[in-house]
Amino acid sequence: MSGTERAHLATLWEEIADLEHTLRYVDAGGCRTRVLDIAGASPDAQTVVLASGTSGHIEAWTQNVRAFAEAGFRVVGYDYPGHGYTALADHPLEIRDYEEHLLALLDALGLDRVHLAGESLGGWLALKFAPKHPERLRTVILSAPGGRVIGEPQLDRTQSVSAKAVSEPTFENVKKRLQVVIHDPRNITDELVRVRRAIYARDGFSMANVSALREPERRWRNRVTDDDFAAVPVPALMVWTDHEPTGDEAEGERLCGLIPDGEYLLVRGAAHWPQWEGAAEFNAAAVAFLQKHA
């Protein structure tokens, strides 16, 4: 992110204050689900659905919602079961749970076909969801998609930092958790830390259920493989970074090359949240991609 961008990272309220929107709860397959719904330019505007990462929430897309809305799209952000302010999860969550919840949400909102933008776990979900439900998707945006089996040190670090952020949700501990995904700590806003701190401090919040896919056996049976990238049935924008903890620049290019109709964007100066740290570049590429396939 450039020095100009770093000078002011907007809060969610600043981004949506003058946009027609609702923040409400929707019953998605029996799960009380928090949904941010920003109206499109017209009643028949196409919809972009935003899916966040592990233990993430709608606010992870703060730097992007306005760009999508100003391009004329309806924007729907939501929290997974156990995440954000959606109903707490009562069991360890696997990809099947996220797929079923997404499908139920699309049905509850009356959305037949959408553009699905997923970061980290959201990209993992998109890769698994797309081949099973191609009729529900127009495109996918894969922002540093997760799910591949990688070395244990990266997973161990994430688990330990996440556990402490939940057991002791101080401002400092939660900020350290966010530094796992954000390369430059100056790009972590106070709002982002405070929102996540409040979520982690919710009575009954379970990082064990939310982060269950980090357990080796469960991760292996839900893993993303090269075949999953090759099976994406719709146009895809693959977004990678030069500090991505799960693979270098060459790996990002290689994975994109597996997608039948894939476009590649490399965001420099970012780690696992290119949509946040490289917002200007991400937004320009994403909007151009969506308009191309609208």
Secondary structure, DSSP 8 states (H G I E B T S, - for coil): --HHHHH----HHHHHTTS-EEEEEEEETTEEEEEEEE--SSTT--EEEEE--TT--GGGGTTTHHHHHHTT-EEEEE--TTSTTS---SS---HHHHHHHHHHHHHHTT-SSEEEEEETHHHHHHHHHHHH-GGGEEEEEEES---S---HHHHHHHHHHHHHHHHS--HHHHHHHHTTT-SSGGG--HHHHHHHHHHHTSTT--HHHHTGGGSHHHHHHH---HHHHHT--S-EEEEEETT-TT--HHHHHHHHHHSTTEEEEEETT-SS-HHHHTHHHHHHHHHHHHHHT-
